[in-house]
């Protein structure tokens, strides 16, 4: 499995992902009013995930640190590995 190169996420894509996910962590449910949110790759780039917008979601900083470059099966609903 080859690692996908990381590219900067354009501001309009970041806004779309935050809007789509209701400015909420997709793991613990905290909102932007409660915590710092980040954009995360559902299937990590290190595991062959893509930079496609469908592979992005919002996680709070804490959940993103815990997930790291691991694959979280809770988000497997739209992806085939």
Wavefront OBJ file of the C-alpha trace (Angstrom):
o trace
v 0.000 0.000 0.000
v 1.496 3.334 -0.997
v 1.198 6.515 1.018
v -0.812 9.289 -0.633
v 0.983 12.643 -0.688
v -0.476 15.284 1.630
v -1.792 18.412 -0.072
v -3.055 21.626 1.549
v -6.839 21.630 1.991
v -8.241 24.744 0.283
v -10.284 27.095 2.527
v -13.494 26.507 0.553
v -13.151 22.725 0.997
v -12.494 23.166 4.730
v -15.637 25.307 5.030
v -17.679 22.741 3.072
v -16.538 19.873 5.353
v -17.221 21.871 8.533
v -20.676 22.862 7.203
v -21.474 19.303 6.077
v -20.525 17.939 9.511
v -22.433 20.688 11.359
v -19.230 21.965 12.996
v -19.233 18.836 15.144
v -16.658 16.142 15.930
v -17.727 13.022 14.074
v -16.330 10.807 16.835
v -17.350 12.312 20.197
v -19.994 14.819 19.067
v -18.450 17.950 20.596
v -19.126 21.171 18.691
v -16.820 24.010 17.721
v -18.158 25.909 20.748
v -16.793 23.191 23.058
v -13.496 22.249 21.448
v -11.018 22.908 18.643
v -12.076 21.084 15.455
v -9.744 19.741 12.784
v -10.157 18.239 9.316
v -9.180 14.564 9.257
v -8.819 11.924 6.545
v -11.241 9.069 7.293
v -8.906 6.590 5.630
v -5.474 7.968 6.568
v -3.137 9.034 3.776
v -0.511 6.739 5.316
v -2.908 3.827 4.700
v -3.634 4.725 1.069
v -6.564 7.084 1.679
v -7.289 9.829 -0.812
v -7.415 13.607 -0.596
v -10.946 13.444 -2.017
v -13.577 15.505 -0.193
v -15.546 12.320 0.547
v -12.575 11.089 2.629
v -12.581 14.163 4.879
v -14.502 14.753 8.085
v -14.262 16.840 11.236
v -12.732 15.573 14.448
v -11.891 17.467 17.598
v -8.199 17.815 18.327
v -8.338 15.135 21.046
v -10.116 12.516 18.903
v -7.782 13.261 15.989
v -4.739 12.692 18.232
v -6.177 9.379 19.457
v -7.040 8.198 15.935
v -3.619 9.190 14.567
v -2.916 7.198 11.363
v -5.137 4.290 12.358
v -8.268 3.247 10.498
v -11.478 3.695 12.489
v -14.046 1.082 11.331
v -16.951 3.275 12.488
v -16.421 5.354 9.353
v -16.266 2.419 6.923
v -19.841 2.885 5.676
v -18.871 4.489 2.351
v -15.434 3.062 1.751
v -13.945 -0.169 0.497
v -10.384 -0.706 1.657
l 1 2 3 4 5 6 7 8 9 10 11 12 13 14 15 16 17 18 19 20 21 22 23 24 25 26 27 28 29 30 31 32 33 34 35 36 37 38 39 40 41 42 43 44 45 46 47 48 49 50 51 52 53 54 55 56 57 58 59 60 61 62 63 64 65 66 67 68 69 70 71 72 73 74 75 76 77 78 79 80 81
